[in-house]
Structure formats: structure tokens, C-alpha cells
Amino acid sequence: MADNAGNVVVTNHPERLRYEAHLDGELAGFAAYRLDEGRITFTHTEVDSAFEGKGVGSSLARGALDDVRANGELKVLPLCPFIKGWIAKHEDYQDLLIAH
């Protein structure tokens, strides 16, 4: 993770159905989701090209999933390839996945 990753702030914006990552006060990326009964489905993650390689995507995934875990009510369905791949690389988040 790049040095700048420590400056990434991730916040949930339920009115927009997405988590947003800000780096030094600028919108750097987002993870869109859908809410269903007992489930959050991540549908798309995007990092602005100006912020690529700065750890924004990883910070965004971690921040969003930490928030889901803290709420404790939802399981995760990662349709977004980035979120799915990130969870696959981080075993400590796999318990959030919906069992198939």
C-alpha cells in the first residue's frame, strides 16, 4: 500500500448507495452497492485515474467491509470483481460472504 493510503477517508453515503473514498479532501473513488434483506451487494468499484496506485482501492474495500462488519446485520455478495478479488486475498474478511 502506498504512503498516501493513510490519508484515505472512507464514508458510507446510503442516500447514494455507495461508499466514497476521499484522499486529501478530494473524491478519489467509490464502491456502489445494493441493499436487499440481510445482504449488501457490491456492484461496482471505481477509482479516479488520478488516484490510481495510491492505495485508494484497497482502503475503500477495507473501509466499506469494516463498516459492514461493525453493523453486524448484513452479509456480503461481491458482484464487483474488485471487491470479490480483495476479499479473496484477505481471509479475515471471508466470513462476511454469503454462504453458497
N, C-alpha and C positions, 0 to 999 in steps of 0.2 A: 504494500500500500504506500502510496506517495506521501510525502510530508504534508501536503495540503489536506489530506483526508481528515486530520484532526479538526479542521475548521468547518467541516460539513455539518450543517444542522438539518435534521430530518423532522418534518412535521406532517401530521395527518390533516387532510382537508376533506372531511366527509361530505361537505356540500359539493365538492368537485369529484368525489370518489377517487381520490388519489393521494399518495404520499408525495411530498415535494422535498427535494434536497437543495439547500442553498449553500453556496460557497462564497464566503466574504460578502454576504448580503445579496448576492445575485442568484436567481433561479438557475440551477445547474442541471436539474433533471427531475424526473417524476416516475412513479410507478402507479399505473392506473389499476383499479380493481372494481369488482362487482361484489355486492353482498347478497347472499342467499341465507336461508335459515341455517344457522350454525356453521356457515362457511364464508370465507373470503377467497375470491378467485382473482389472482393477479393475471391481468390480461395483456399488459404492455408496459415495458420499461424503456425510458429514453433518457439519454444523457446528451446535452448540447455538445457539439463537436469542439467548442472552445474549452470544454472542461474534461475532455477525454484524457485518460492516463493519469488522473489526479486522485483516484480512489473514490470518486463520487458514486459510481455504480455499486461498489461493494458497501460503502457507507449507507447508501439508500436501502439496499436489500437488508442489511443488518438492522438498521433503524426501524424499518417497517415491520420486520419479523419480530423484533424485540417488543414493539408496541402490541402486536397481535398476541404475543405470549403474555404480556403484562395484563391484558384484558381477560385472558383465560377462557373466553367463551367461544372462540372460533377455531376451526381447523382450516388449513391452507390447501387450496387447489392451484398449483402454479402452471397455468397455461402459457404464460410468458416464458420463452426459452431462457432468458437471462436469470430470472428468479429460480426457475427449475434447476438450472446448472449450478447456481450459487448454493442452493440447499444441498445438492448432491455432493458438493465439495466441503460442506460444513455439517458433519454428522450431528453436532449438538442442536441442530435445527430440524432434523428429520422427524422428530416426534410431533411437530406441528402439522405434518402432512395428513391428509385424509387417507385412511386405510382403504386399500382397494380390495 
